[in-house]
Amino acid sequence: MEERGLEHAVAIEPTRIHPRMNAQHSYFTVHGRRHEPLTMLVDEKWLLRFDIHIDPKRGMAQLRTLGIADSTIMPDADSLAKELSRFMVIDEEEGP
């Protein structure tokens, strides 16, 4: 029986995407027949690993200082609401 398909995984840049995917620089992948980890399939010069050792709250504060927030990473209503809730304090007795 003839084997069909690609041997390796391929990343494809979409031509039209949702704003969230655009903000995240998304690509689609089509996976090939091989099932080894990427580190076994690709030369090390093409892969970079970043280990970030920082308290998450401090890291998020630093990202916000650089202009990176929930709504810039995931531009939708939920992310915008989460971001706004950090800056707004509502007096529970008075209400919104």
N, C-alpha and C positions, 0 to 999 in steps of 0.2 A: 504494500500500500504506500502511496506517495505521501511524504510529509509536506505539509503546507505551512506557510506563515514565516515570520521572521525568527531568527535565532535569538536576537537580543531585544531588549526593551527600547522603544523609541519615544522621545518626547515630541509632542506636536503643539505648536503655538496656535491657539484658536483665532479665527478671523473676527468673530463677534462674540462678546461675552458679557455676562452680568457685571454691574459695577463692583460688586464685592470681589469677584474673580480678577477684575482688572486691578483693583487696589492691592491684591495679593500676588500679582504677576503670575497668575495660574497658567499651567500647561496641562495638557492631557497626556497620559502615557498609554501606550499599547505594549503589552508585555509579550515577550517572545516565548519560545519553547524552553529555554534554559531557566532553571530554577535556583541557580547559585546566587548568593548575596552580591550586591553591586560591587562590593570591595573585591570580589573574586573575578568579576567580569570586566572591570575597567581599570586602566592604569592609574596609579595613585596621583599622578599629576593632574587628573581631571576631577578629583574629589577633594573637598575640604571639609574638615570637621571643626565645629566651633562648640566648645564647652563653656558655658557661661555660669560662673560661680558667683552669684550675688543674691542677696535677699530679694525675693520677688517684689515686695512693696517698694524697696529702694530702686530696683530696676525699672519698675513702672513709673516712678516719679522722675527718674532720669529721662526716660523715653518721652514723657509729657513735656519736659523742659525742651526737648528737641523738636516738639511739634507732632509727635507720634502719639495718637490716642486711639481708643476703641473705634471711633467713627472713621478714622483714616485707614485703619486696617480692615474693618468690616463695615462699609458704608450702608447701614440699614437702620431702621427705626429702633431696634433693640439696643444697638451699640450707641446710638446717639442718646437714648434715654439713660443708659448706664453712665455715659460721660457727663451728661448734664446733672445727674444726681450727685456726682462728686463735688460739683460747684454750688449747688443750691441747697439751702437748709430751709425746710418748711416748718413753721411753728405749728405743732400738732393742735394747739387750742384754736388757732385762727383758721387753719385749713389752707388749702392752696389758693 
